[in-house]
Amino acid sequence: MVQKVKSMKIDDITQASLLYDFYGQLLSKRQSQVMELYHEENLSLSEIASEFNISRQGVHDALKNAEKALSEYERKLGLVEKFRKSSDAVSKIDRIIDSTIDVLLYENTENTVKAVEDLRKVKDIIDKLEE
């Protein structure tokens, strides 16, 4: 049970950070600062409250409002989901190319050598996308 709670917390933090990466520029300056300090700098609510000279509850509210806004942007625009689908597709294509190269290398004819070269060029393009 403890492991499940920990992984849910990590997943929530990861999701909030990803949403912030995509939509952070759409938040107010204060919301953006609170999100950055909490999720990226790992400051506590109390530490952030001290930084802004506001209450811990004020920080909590700003954080929750920012996270709610980010979730709403994702619900409307879906950029994170599209990014995940694209990344998954690129990974699948990369694996297919790897296995195709392995098969073609066994044949070792002039046409298969050319096909392997072409597939390696495609793989290089994919690898650069993943950097």
C-alpha positions, 0 to 999 in steps of 0.5 A: 500500500505504501508503494502504491501511494508513493508511485501515485505521488511520483506520477502526480508530480511527473504529470504536473511537471510535464503539464508545466513544461507544455503550458507553464507560459500560460500561468500567471507569474505567481502561479508559475513561480510557485509551480517551479519552486515546488515541482522543480526546486522541491521546496516545501509549502512553508519554504515557498510561503516564506519566500513570498511572505504569504501564508502556507495556505496561500501557497497551497491554493496558488499551487492547486489553482495552477495545477487545475489550470494546467489540467484544464489546458491539457483537457482542451488542447491535448498537447501532452497526450499528442506528445506521448502518442508521437513518442510511442509511435517513434519508439515503435518505428525505431524497434521495427527498423532495428528488427528489419535491419537484422533480417536484411543483414542476413540476406546481404545482397546489393538490394538489401545493403541499400535497404539497410543503408536507407533504414539506418538513415531513417533511424538517424533521423528518429534518433535525433528526434529523441535527443 
